[in-house]
Amino acid sequence: MTANCLPHLAATMRILEPTLCILQSGPARAGIDTLLSQVRVITPSLEHVQFAGVPAYLASFVHPHQQGRNSLLNWGRSFSTPYLDEVVAPTIQAARKSYHAQ
């Protein structure tokens, strides 16, 4: 699916020009590698990239439910989980701070 959708994803990136993209899968991050250049790691979950030629922050997280219904990594099960509080929220805050500092 990733290979078939890459041209559409690249066109979507060029049209919409998002400043923040959020991925919810390790394989999805690996699957878009060919569309990325100038990758600069900010934190383990946050990169600044050229995504199909568009500068953007790329936040990569585990899928909220993929880890299991009661997993501490399931950040979709409640408004406050360790993964949501300690990884997701700070990563998005770091992206916003970096964007505004440009």
Backbone torsions as a table, in degrees:
resi	resn	phi	psi	omega
1	MET	NA	-43.5	-178.3
2	THR	-59.5	-45.6	-179.0
3	ALA	-63.0	-40.6	-179.7
4	ASN	-69.5	-28.1	-175.0
5	CYS	-94.9	-10.8	-175.5
6	LEU	-57.1	-43.9	178.5
7	PRO	-61.9	-39.0	177.9
8	HIS	-66.8	-42.8	178.5
9	LEU	-61.3	-44.2	179.0
10	ALA	-61.0	-43.9	178.9
11	ALA	-64.5	-39.9	178.7
12	THR	-62.6	-43.1	178.3
13	MET	-60.6	-44.4	-178.6
14	ARG	-67.0	-32.7	-179.8
15	ILE	-77.3	-48.7	-173.6
16	LEU	-82.9	-27.3	-178.5
17	GLU	47.7	56.1	179.4
18	PRO	-68.5	152.9	177.4
19	THR	-95.6	-19.8	178.6
20	LEU	-137.3	127.1	175.5
21	CYS	-118.0	135.5	-179.9
22	ILE	-117.0	123.4	177.3
23	LEU	-106.4	142.0	179.5
24	GLN	-120.8	50.3	-179.6
25	SER	-176.2	130.7	174.4
26	GLY	-62.2	-44.9	177.7
27	PRO	-61.8	-33.1	177.9
28	ALA	-64.8	-40.0	178.5
29	ARG	-62.5	-44.8	178.9
30	ALA	-65.4	-34.1	-177.1
31	GLY	-70.4	-20.9	-179.0
32	ILE	-99.2	4.5	-177.4
33	ASP	-49.3	-38.6	-177.0
34	THR	-69.2	-17.1	178.9
35	LEU	-92.5	-5.1	-175.1
36	LEU	-104.0	143.9	171.0
37	SER	-144.9	170.1	179.7
38	GLN	48.3	47.9	-177.6
39	VAL	-75.9	123.5	176.7
40	ARG	-124.0	116.5	-179.1
41	VAL	-77.5	128.1	177.7
42	ILE	-102.3	-47.6	174.0
43	THR	-140.2	172.3	177.8
44	PRO	-57.2	-24.5	-178.7
45	SER	-107.9	0.5	-174.2
46	LEU	-135.0	132.5	177.2
47	GLU	-132.4	152.4	167.8
48	HIS	-105.8	127.9	-172.3
49	VAL	-138.1	165.6	161.7
50	GLN	-98.9	111.9	-175.4
51	PHE	-106.5	103.5	-174.7
52	ALA	56.2	36.5	178.6
53	GLY	87.0	-2.5	-178.3
54	VAL	-103.6	124.8	176.7
55	PRO	-68.3	130.2	-178.0
56	ALA	-156.4	156.6	169.6
57	TYR	-90.9	137.6	-177.1
58	LEU	-121.0	112.6	178.3
59	ALA	-102.2	126.3	-177.6
60	SER	-118.3	122.0	-178.6
61	PHE	-128.1	164.8	170.4
62	VAL	-71.6	153.9	176.9
63	HIS	-66.7	135.4	-174.5
64	PRO	-55.4	-36.6	-174.8
65	HIS	-104.0	-15.2	-173.5
66	GLN	-59.9	-28.3	-175.6
67	GLN	-79.1	-7.8	-179.6
68	GLY	115.7	149.8	-173.4
69	ARG	-54.2	-39.3	-175.3
70	ASN	-108.2	9.7	-179.3
71	SER	-67.8	145.4	174.8
72	LEU	-66.1	-19.1	177.2
73	LEU	-84.0	-7.4	178.7
74	ASN	-80.2	87.7	-175.3
75	TRP	-81.1	3.3	176.8
76	GLY	-97.9	-0.9	-174.6
77	ARG	-85.2	-12.2	-176.9
78	SER	-163.0	166.1	177.9
79	PHE	-77.5	-8.4	179.6
80	SER	-145.8	103.1	173.6
81	THR	-128.4	157.8	-179.2
82	PRO	-55.9	-43.2	-178.4
83	TYR	-66.2	-40.8	178.2
84	LEU	-64.9	-46.4	-176.5
85	ASP	-73.4	-35.0	-172.4
86	GLU	-100.8	-17.4	-178.6
87	VAL	-123.0	-57.7	-173.2
88	VAL	-63.4	-58.1	-176.6
89	ALA	-60.1	-47.8	179.2
90	PRO	-63.9	-32.0	178.7
91	THR	-66.9	-44.5	179.0
92	ILE	-66.8	-38.1	176.4
93	GLN	-63.6	-40.4	178.3
94	ALA	-64.6	-38.7	177.9
95	ALA	-64.0	-45.3	179.6
96	ARG	-62.9	-42.8	179.9
97	LYS	-64.0	-44.3	178.9
98	SER	-63.7	-41.0	179.8
99	TYR	-62.5	-45.9	-178.2
100	HIS	-71.8	-20.6	178.4
101	ALA	-80.8	-11.2	-177.8
102	GLN	-67.3	NA	NA
